Structure formats: structure tokens, C-alpha cells
Amino acid sequence: MPESTSNPHPGAHDGLPRPRRYWAVLAIWLAISMAVLDSSIANIALPTIAAELRAPAALSIWVINAYQLAITALLLPLSALGDRIGYRRVYLPGLGIFIAGSAACALSNSLATLIAARMFQGIGAAAIMSMNAAMVRATYPQATLGRGIGYNALVLSMSSAAGPSIAALVLSAASWPWLFLINVPIGLASLLIGRKALPASQGHGRKPDYPAAVLSAVTLGTLVFGGETLSRGEVGTGAPLLLVGLATGYVLVRREWHREAPLLPLDLLRIPVLALSMATSVTTFAAQMCALVSLPFLLQSVLGRTVAESGLLLTLWPLAVGVTAPLAGRLAERHHAGALGGIGLLLFSTGLVALSFLDKDMGTADIVWRMALCGAGFGFFQSPNNKTILLTAPRHRSGAAGGMLATARLLGQTTGAAAVAAAFHWLGIGSGPLLLRAAAVAAAMAAAFSLLRLRVSAPA
């Protein structure tokens, strides 16, 4: 079902017929869950991998970094490529690359080959993530797009949260290569279903902008990796990387500022409601990651909970997201996203403040309702915010809008994780309550960004 690039109005699109839509959604969910899971699934296996491959612990971290850097560098270039040649033509080959990369990871017999395979796998993951939102938009009719985005947010949240648990389960019964090998049958199922069911689209067909793609990859890669490195106290490496990222970013912005449909979607950021939605997203994901990284240390070091107890308590967060995200998606079909997001983020901020005052004398119930409040508030923000970003962008820029969504999530999460690393490096792991209050301030700022959208025109 080709879609015209001449009609930028999302209301003209009726989505896929219902039976085909269900199959397309299944393919999308299988693919994005694998890509998100593999962002965290290797973390818990890293000591085992390093020991079995006889690799230094400091070098083994590149099993994680290689995957993340490939995704970071390629999100925007692949988003632009999807707008140019069609989303399906990026998505399906990317899924094939991800499957091949997963098999290569499982077959690796040295750290060097595993790192190379993880980078190759990251290329496929970047294609999947960059096209995910555009595929969701093309699959659902506009009347039910909000709930479709809500269900997609549920899959993203549950996949992200389930990574460590799934890894622990696999490692309890099998060796580490199975962490990657299980992607192969799931990926092949998604690929076979997707070839039949996923919607087709025609791109705008303009010439690719290779210099902008290189500048974008260098800018995002060096900024993200430089920030993480600097947060660990490695000033000699982190500071030069950040300077390179800022310099190439300046050149990229100057180059793209007046272009039509640029690779760096500055034209979309000139739309006030979309710019505010992006600011809301980046700030919220920074607050979320700051909390989720610091909470295990608070639960175990301050509250005396075991690793298993901490894992179960943290699971309440994504479960609450799973309850509220689809509900918020339905409400977003009738109510303004600015108000819904503002309410959700104020609840999120309140929950973070409440978590920061936990002490060892409090019981499990005191932790449970705080976790649930944070998850519910976060879930209430995500679906309406994502719908606004997707529907504000013209249909022929859906790839760019989806790339912005994924990049906002990545930049926010990287900022939050870097803040925790810096605080632990300089203040120690006892800084958990302080970090939760800082996250609460960030969530309150995000609520303000969201509520400001009530003063600008809503998307059609």
C-alpha cells in the first residue's frame, strides 16, 4: 500500500486493513523488543563473557559500547534514508542485519570478533529503531493512532525493563552465546511476517547528503561517548571527545539550517509544539534513567534489600507504565497531549521525591506505591507526547520524526546515566537520594515544557 509523498497531512491515511494490521504490529513488536533488549541484555553477562574469552574487564565494556555507538551514530542518517527511499526498504534490511549480527555474536570466539559483531548488530538495531515510529504511524489509522503508540510504548518499556531478568534466566540454563542466538528464530519470524504485512511507502527520492550523514554520526557518537567517559572521571579522553562533538555539531547546524528536509531535522524543530515535545522527551528520559540507575544502589546499600528483592521492586515501575501507557494513548485521541503529559510528569516528579525520602525503617508497601506512582506518571506522559511528535511532522517526514523520538530517548538516557556516574564518582553511592531529587526537578521541568504546549497550536 504505497503512500503518497505529496500529501503531508496525516489525516489522509487510514492505516492497514485490520487483519493485516495485526500481523504488521506483531512484526514491529518482535523487532523492536529484540533491539531494545539487546541494549541491556549483555550487561549482566559481561563478567562471564570477559572470563570465558580471557579478556580484560576494562576492554570487555566495548561489548556494550560498540552496540550503543552504532545506534547513536546511525539513528538520524537512517531516518533520513527512510524518508528518501521508503521506510520498509530500510526496516527490513536492517532487521536482516540484526539477525546476522546476532548469529555472529553467538559464534564469536574472541573479544575482538564479538565487539565487531556487536557493532554490526547495532547497525541493524539503528535501522529498526529509526523506522519504528514511522512504521507504527503507517500501520494504524489516525483515529486509533494514540492507542497504537501506547501499546508500542508498553512494548518498549517492558523490553527495556526485562533485559536483566531475561539475561539471568538464560545464563542460569545455558552459556552466554545463547543470549544472542535466541534472536535468530524470533528475528526470522519478524522478517517473514514483516515481508508480507508491513506497509510500503515511497520516499521523496532526493539525492543523499553524505557529508551531513558523516557529520551527524560523528557529532552524536562523540557527544554521547565523550559525556559517558567524562562522567567516569576520564577527563583526558572525555573532554577532547566532547570538543570534537561540539565542533562538528556546529558545522552540521550551520550546514543544515536553511535546507529543505535536512538530515538533522531542524525544520521540524521550528514547529513550537514539536520543539516543546522534544524538550519534554529528552528531559523526562534523563530523569527516568537517573532514577533507574541510582535506585538499585539505594535499595541494596541503604535499605538493605537483596538483589532479587530489588529486581522485583524495580519491576513495578515498568508494570505501572504498562497499565497507564495504553490508557494515556486512548485519552490522547480526545484530550490535549500538553495537559496529559503535564499531569503525568507532575505525578512522576512527586513519586521521585517520595522515593528520595525512603529509609531502612520503611516497609515494602512504602516502596511499592512510590515505584508504582513513578511508573504510572511516566506512562501517562509517553504515549501522548510521542503521538504529538509523529502527527505534527508532515507524513513524508515520518522517518525524521521517528529518528527524533529515538534520539531524544537515547540522549536523555545517556544524560541521566552520566549524571549518576559523575555523582557516584565524586560523591559516592550514598548520593542516591540527592540524585532522585535532581531527577524530580528534571521531571518537574519536563512537566512545565509539556504544559507550555497548551499555549501553542495543537497538531491537526
C-alpha positions as CSV (number, residue, x, y, z in Angstrom):
1,M,0.0,0.0,0.0
2,P,2.2,2.9,-1.2
3,E,1.6,6.2,0.4
4,S,1.9,9.5,-1.4
5,T,4.7,11.8,-0.5
6,S,2.8,14.8,-1.8
7,N,0.2,14.7,0.9
8,P,1.8,15.6,4.2
9,H,-1.5,15.5,6.1
10,P,-1.7,12.5,8.5
11,G,-5.5,12.6,8.5
12,A,-5.5,11.4,4.9
13,H,-4.1,8.0,5.9
14,D,-6.4,5.2,7.0
15,G,-3.8,2.6,8.1
16,L,-3.8,-1.0,7.1
17,P,-6.9,-3.3,7.0
18,R,-7.5,-4.9,10.3
19,P,-6.2,-8.5,9.8
20,R,-3.1,-7.3,8.0
21,R,-2.6,-4.6,10.7
22,Y,-2.4,-7.2,13.5
23,W,0.3,-9.1,11.6
24,A,2.2,-5.9,10.9
25,V,2.0,-4.9,14.6
26,L,3.3,-8.3,15.7
27,A,6.3,-8.0,13.3
28,I,7.0,-4.5,14.7
29,W,6.8,-5.6,18.3
30,L,9.1,-8.6,17.8
31,A,11.7,-6.5,16.1
32,I,11.7,-3.5,18.5
33,S,11.7,-5.7,21.6
34,M,14.8,-7.5,20.4
35,A,16.6,-4.3,19.6
36,V,15.8,-2.8,23.0
37,L,16.5,-6.0,24.9
38,D,20.0,-6.2,23.4
39,S,20.8,-2.7,24.7
40,S,20.8,-4.1,28.2
41,I,20.9,-7.9,28.0
42,A,24.7,-8.1,27.7
43,N,25.3,-6.0,30.8
44,I,24.7,-8.8,33.3
45,A,26.7,-11.3,31.2
46,L,29.7,-9.1,30.9
47,P,31.8,-10.7,33.7
48,T,31.0,-14.1,32.3
49,I,31.9,-13.1,28.7
50,A,35.2,-11.5,29.9
51,A,36.2,-14.6,31.9
52,E,35.4,-17.1,29.1
53,L,37.1,-15.0,26.4
54,R,40.0,-14.2,28.7
55,A,39.6,-10.5,28.1
56,P,40.4,-7.6,30.5
57,A,37.3,-6.2,32.2
58,A,38.2,-2.7,31.0
59,L,38.1,-3.8,27.4
60,S,35.1,-6.0,27.7
61,I,32.9,-2.9,28.3
62,W,33.2,-2.4,24.5
63,V,30.8,-5.3,24.0
64,I,28.2,-2.8,25.2
65,N,29.8,0.4,23.9
66,A,30.1,-0.9,20.3
67,Y,26.4,-1.6,20.1
68,Q,25.3,1.7,21.6
69,L,27.7,3.8,19.5
70,A,26.5,2.2,16.3
71,I,22.9,3.0,17.2
72,T,23.8,6.6,18.3
73,A,25.7,7.4,15.2
74,L,23.2,6.0,12.7
75,L,19.8,6.9,14.0
76,L,19.4,10.2,12.2
77,P,21.2,9.2,8.9
78,L,19.0,6.1,8.7
79,S,15.9,8.1,9.5
80,A,16.7,10.4,6.6
81,L,17.4,7.4,4.3
82,G,13.9,6.1,5.2
83,D,12.3,9.4,4.1
84,R,14.3,9.2,0.9
85,I,13.8,5.6,-0.3
86,G,10.8,4.4,1.9
87,Y,10.6,3.1,5.4
88,R,10.2,-0.6,4.6
89,R,13.4,-0.5,2.4
90,V,15.4,0.5,5.5
91,Y,13.5,-1.5,8.1
92,L,13.6,-5.0,6.5
93,P,17.3,-5.0,5.5
94,G,18.1,-3.6,9.0
95,L,16.2,-6.5,10.5
96,G,18.2,-8.9,8.4
97,I,21.5,-7.2,9.5
98,F,20.4,-7.5,13.1
99,I,19.7,-11.2,12.7
100,A,23.0,-11.8,11.0
101,G,24.8,-9.7,13.7
102,S,23.1,-11.8,16.5
103,A,24.3,-15.0,14.9
104,A,27.8,-13.6,14.5
105,C,27.8,-12.6,18.2
106,A,26.9,-16.1,19.2
107,L,29.7,-17.6,17.1
108,S,32.4,-15.2,18.3
109,N,35.4,-16.8,19.9
110,S,37.4,-13.7,20.8
111,L,36.7,-10.3,22.3
112,A,37.7,-8.6,19.0
113,T,35.2,-10.6,16.9
114,L,32.4,-10.1,19.5
115,I,32.9,-6.4,19.5
116,A,32.9,-6.3,15.7
117,A,29.7,-8.4,15.6
118,R,28.1,-6.2,18.2
119,M,28.8,-3.1,16.1
120,F,27.3,-4.8,13.1
121,Q,24.3,-5.9,15.1
122,G,24.0,-2.2,16.3
123,I,23.7,-1.1,12.6
124,G,20.6,-3.3,12.3
125,A,19.2,-2.1,15.6
126,A,19.6,1.5,14.5
127,A,17.6,0.7,11.3
128,I,14.8,-0.9,13.4
129,M,14.7,1.9,16.0
130,S,14.8,4.7,13.5
131,M,11.9,3.3,11.5
132,N,9.8,2.1,14.4
133,A,7.7,5.2,14.9
134,A,7.2,5.7,11.1
135,M,6.0,2.1,10.8
136,V,3.6,2.5,13.7
137,R,2.2,5.7,12.1
138,A,1.8,3.9,8.7
139,T,0.1,0.9,10.3
140,Y,-2.6,2.4,12.4
141,P,-5.5,4.7,11.2
142,Q,-5.3,8.2,12.6
143,A,-8.4,7.6,14.7
144,T,-6.6,4.9,16.8
145,L,-3.0,6.0,16.4
146,G,-2.9,7.2,20.1
147,R,-3.6,3.7,21.4
148,G,-1.2,2.2,18.9
149,I,1.5,4.4,20.2
150,G,0.5,3.5,23.7
151,Y,0.9,-0.2,23.0
152,N,4.2,0.4,21.3
153,A,5.4,2.3,24.4
154,L,4.3,-0.6,26.5
155,V,6.5,-3.0,24.5
156,L,9.4,-0.6,24.7
157,S,9.1,-0.2,28.4
158,M,8.7,-3.9,29.2
159,S,11.5,-4.9,26.9
160,S,13.9,-2.4,28.5
161,A,13.0,-3.5,32.0
162,A,13.1,-7.2,31.2
163,G,16.6,-7.3,29.9
164,P,18.5,-8.2,33.1
165,S,15.9,-10.7,34.1
166,I,15.9,-12.5,30.8
167,A,19.7,-12.5,30.7
168,A,19.8,-14.0,34.2
169,L,17.3,-16.7,33.2
170,V,19.2,-17.6,30.1
171,L,22.5,-17.7,31.9
172,S,21.1,-20.0,34.6
173,A,20.4,-22.6,32.0
174,A,22.9,-22.0,29.1
175,S,26.1,-20.3,28.1
176,W,26.4,-16.6,27.1
177,P,26.2,-17.1,23.3
178,W,22.5,-18.1,23.7
179,L,21.8,-14.5,24.8
180,F,22.3,-13.6,21.1
181,L,21.3,-16.9,19.5
182,I,17.7,-16.6,20.7
183,N,17.3,-13.5,18.5
184,V,17.7,-15.6,15.3
185,P,14.4,-17.5,15.3
186,I,12.5,-14.5,16.7
187,G,14.1,-12.2,14.1
188,L,13.4,-14.6,11.3
189,A,9.7,-14.8,12.3
190,S,9.5,-11.0,12.4
191,L,11.2,-10.8,9.0
192,L,8.9,-13.3,7.4
193,I,5.8,-11.7,8.8
194,G,7.0,-8.2,8.0
195,R,7.7,-9.0,4.3
196,K,4.0,-9.9,3.9
197,A,2.3,-7.4,6.3
198,L,4.3,-4.2,6.7
199,P,3.1,-1.2,4.8
200,A,5.1,0.1,1.8
201,S,5.9,3.7,1.3
202,Q,7.5,5.9,-1.4
203,G,10.3,8.2,-0.4
204,H,10.9,11.7,-1.7
205,G,13.8,10.4,-3.9
206,R,16.2,13.3,-3.3
207,K,20.0,12.7,-3.5
208,P,21.5,11.5,-0.3
209,D,23.5,14.0,1.8
210,Y,26.6,12.0,2.6
211,P,28.6,14.9,4.3
212,A,25.6,15.6,6.7
213,A,25.4,11.9,7.5
214,V,29.1,11.8,8.4
215,L,28.8,15.0,10.5
216,S,25.7,13.7,12.3
217,A,27.3,10.3,13.1
218,V,30.5,12.0,14.4
219,T,28.6,14.6,16.4
220,L,26.2,12.2,18.2
221,G,28.8,9.5,18.7
222,T,31.4,11.7,20.2
223,L,29.0,13.7,22.4
224,V,27.4,10.6,23.9
225,F,30.6,8.6,24.3
226,G,32.5,11.7,25.5
227,G,29.9,12.5,28.1
228,E,29.9,9.0,29.4
229,T,33.7,8.9,29.5
230,L,33.9,12.3,31.2
231,S,31.4,11.3,33.9
232,R,33.7,8.4,34.9
233,G,36.4,10.9,35.6
234,E,38.4,10.2,32.5
235,V,38.9,13.9,31.6
236,G,41.8,13.3,29.2
237,T,39.6,11.2,26.9
238,G,36.1,12.6,27.6
239,A,36.9,16.3,27.2
240,P,38.5,16.1,23.7
241,L,35.6,13.9,22.5
242,L,33.1,16.5,23.7
243,L,35.0,19.2,22.0
244,V,35.0,17.3,18.7
245,G,31.3,16.7,19.1
246,L,30.5,20.3,19.7
247,A,32.7,21.4,16.8
248,T,31.2,19.0,14.3
249,G,27.7,19.8,15.7
250,Y,28.2,23.5,15.0
251,V,29.3,22.7,11.4
252,L,26.3,20.4,10.9
253,V,23.8,23.0,12.2
254,R,25.3,25.8,10.0
255,R,25.2,23.5,7.0
256,E,21.6,22.2,7.6
257,W,19.9,25.4,8.8
258,H,18.3,26.5,5.6
259,R,17.9,23.2,3.8
260,E,14.6,21.7,2.9
261,A,14.1,18.3,4.6
262,P,17.6,18.3,6.2
263,L,19.2,15.2,7.7
264,L,19.3,17.0,11.1
265,P,15.6,17.8,11.3
266,L,15.9,21.5,12.2
267,D,12.9,22.4,10.1
268,L,10.7,20.3,12.3
269,L,12.2,21.8,15.5
270,R,11.0,25.2,14.2
271,I,7.4,24.0,14.9
272,P,6.8,25.2,18.5
273,V,4.7,22.3,19.7
274,L,7.2,19.8,18.3
275,A,10.2,21.5,19.8
276,L,8.5,21.6,23.2
277,S,7.6,17.9,22.9
278,M,11.2,17.1,22.1
279,A,12.4,19.1,25.1
280,T,9.8,17.2,27.3
281,S,11.0,13.9,26.0
282,V,14.8,14.5,26.5
283,T,14.3,15.9,30.0
284,T,11.9,13.1,31.1
285,F,14.1,10.3,29.9
286,A,17.1,11.9,31.7
287,A,15.1,11.9,34.9
288,Q,13.9,8.3,34.3
289,M,17.4,7.0,33.7
290,C,18.9,8.9,36.6
291,A,16.4,7.3,38.9
292,L,16.6,3.7,37.5
293,V,20.4,3.6,37.6
294,S,20.6,5.0,41.2
295,L,17.7,3.1,42.7
296,P,19.4,-0.4,42.9
297,F,22.2,1.2,44.9
298,L,19.7,2.9,47.2
299,L,17.6,-0.3,47.7
300,Q,20.6,-2.5,48.4
301,S,23.1,-0.2,50.1
302,V,20.7,2.0,52.2
303,L,17.5,-0.1,52.6
304,G,19.3,-3.5,52.9
305,R,17.3,-5.3,50.2
306,T,18.7,-8.3,48.4
307,V,19.5,-8.3,44.7
308,A,16.4,-10.4,44.0
309,E,14.1,-8.2,46.1
310,S,15.5,-5.1,44.4
311,G,14.8,-6.6,41.0
312,L,11.2,-7.4,41.9
313,L,10.6,-4.0,43.4
314,L,12.0,-2.2,40.3
315,T,9.8,-4.3,38.1
316,L,6.8,-2.4,39.5
317,W,7.9,0.6,37.5
318,P,7.5,-0.9,34.0
319,L,4.4,-2.7,35.1
320,A,2.8,0.6,36.0
321,V,3.9,2.0,32.7
322,G,2.3,-0.9,31.0
323,V,-1.1,-0.1,32.7
324,T,-1.1,3.6,32.0
325,A,0.6,3.9,28.6
326,P,-2.3,2.4,26.6
327,L,-4.8,4.3,28.7
328,A,-3.0,7.5,28.0
329,G,-2.9,6.7,24.3
330,R,-6.6,6.4,24.2
331,L,-7.1,9.6,26.1
332,A,-4.7,11.4,23.7
333,E,-7.2,10.7,21.0
334,R,-9.6,13.2,22.7
335,H,-7.6,15.4,25.0
336,H,-4.6,17.7,24.6
337,A,-1.2,16.0,25.0
338,G,0.2,19.0,26.8
339,A,-2.3,18.6,29.7
340,L,-2.0,14.8,29.8
341,G,1.8,15.0,29.8
342,G,1.9,17.7,32.4
343,I,-0.3,15.7,34.8
344,G,1.7,12.5,34.3
345,L,5.0,14.2,34.8
346,L,3.9,16.0,38.0
347,L,2.9,12.6,39.3
348,F,6.3,11.2,38.2
349,S,8.1,14.1,40.0
350,T,6.0,13.5,43.1
351,G,6.9,9.8,43.1
352,L,10.6,10.6,42.7
353,V,10.6,13.0,45.7
354,A,8.8,10.3,47.8
355,L,11.4,7.7,46.8
356,S,14.2,10.1,47.9
357,F,12.9,10.0,51.5
358,L,12.9,6.2,51.8
359,D,14.8,4.9,54.8
360,K,15.6,1.5,56.2
361,D,12.7,1.6,58.7
362,M,10.1,1.7,55.9
363,G,8.3,-1.4,54.8
364,T,7.8,-3.0,51.3
365,A,4.4,-1.3,50.9
366,D,6.1,2.1,51.2
367,I,8.4,1.3,48.3
368,V,5.7,-0.3,46.2
369,W,3.3,2.7,46.0
370,R,6.2,5.1,45.2
371,M,7.5,2.9,42.4
372,A,4.0,2.5,41.0
373,L,3.4,6.2,41.1
374,C,6.6,6.9,39.2
375,G,5.8,4.3,36.5
376,A,2.2,5.5,36.2
377,G,3.3,9.1,35.8
378,F,5.9,8.2,33.2
379,G,3.5,6.0,31.2
380,F,0.9,8.9,31.2
381,F,3.4,11.2,29.6
382,Q,4.9,8.9,26.9
383,S,2.1,8.0,24.6
384,P,0.5,11.5,24.2
385,N,4.0,13.0,23.7
386,N,5.0,10.5,21.0
387,K,1.7,11.0,19.2
388,T,2.2,14.7,19.1
389,I,5.7,14.4,17.6
390,L,4.5,12.0,15.0
391,L,1.4,13.8,13.9
392,T,3.0,17.3,14.0
393,A,5.6,16.2,11.4
394,P,4.4,16.0,7.8
395,R,3.7,12.4,6.7
396,H,6.6,12.4,4.3
397,R,8.9,13.3,7.3
398,S,7.7,10.5,9.4
399,G,11.2,8.9,9.3
400,A,12.7,12.1,10.6
401,A,10.1,12.3,13.4
402,G,10.8,8.7,14.4
403,G,14.5,9.3,14.4
404,M,14.0,12.3,16.6
405,L,11.9,10.2,19.0
406,A,14.6,7.6,19.3
407,T,17.4,10.1,19.5
408,A,15.6,12.1,22.2
409,R,15.2,8.8,24.2
410,L,18.9,8.0,23.8
411,L,20.2,11.4,24.6
412,G,18.0,11.7,27.7
413,Q,19.0,8.2,28.9
414,T,22.7,8.9,28.3
415,T,22.5,12.2,30.2
416,G,20.8,10.6,33.2
417,A,23.2,7.7,33.3
418,A,26.2,10.1,33.0
419,A,24.8,12.2,35.9
420,V,24.7,9.1,38.1
421,A,28.2,8.0,37.1
422,A,29.5,11.5,37.9
423,A,27.7,11.7,41.2
424,F,28.9,8.3,42.3
425,H,32.5,9.1,41.2
426,W,32.6,12.4,43.1
427,L,30.1,11.9,46.0
428,G,29.9,8.1,46.4
429,I,26.9,5.8,46.2
430,G,25.4,7.5,49.2
431,S,24.3,10.3,46.8
432,G,21.2,8.2,45.7
433,P,18.6,10.4,47.5
434,L,20.2,13.5,46.1
435,L,20.1,12.1,42.6
436,L,16.4,11.2,43.0
437,R,15.6,14.8,44.0
438,A,17.6,16.1,41.0
439,A,15.5,13.7,38.8
440,A,12.4,15.1,40.4
441,V,13.4,18.6,39.5
442,A,14.1,17.4,35.9
443,A,10.6,15.8,35.8
444,A,9.0,19.0,37.0
445,M,10.9,20.9,34.3
446,A,9.5,18.4,31.7
447,A,6.0,19.0,33.1
448,A,6.5,22.7,32.5
449,F,7.6,22.1,28.9
450,S,4.5,19.9,28.4
451,L,2.1,22.4,29.9
452,L,3.6,25.2,27.7
453,R,2.2,23.3,24.7
454,L,-1.3,24.4,25.8
455,R,-0.3,27.9,24.7
456,V,0.7,26.9,21.2
457,S,-1.5,25.4,18.4
458,A,-2.2,21.7,18.8
459,P,-1.4,19.3,15.9
460,A,-4.2,18.8,13.4
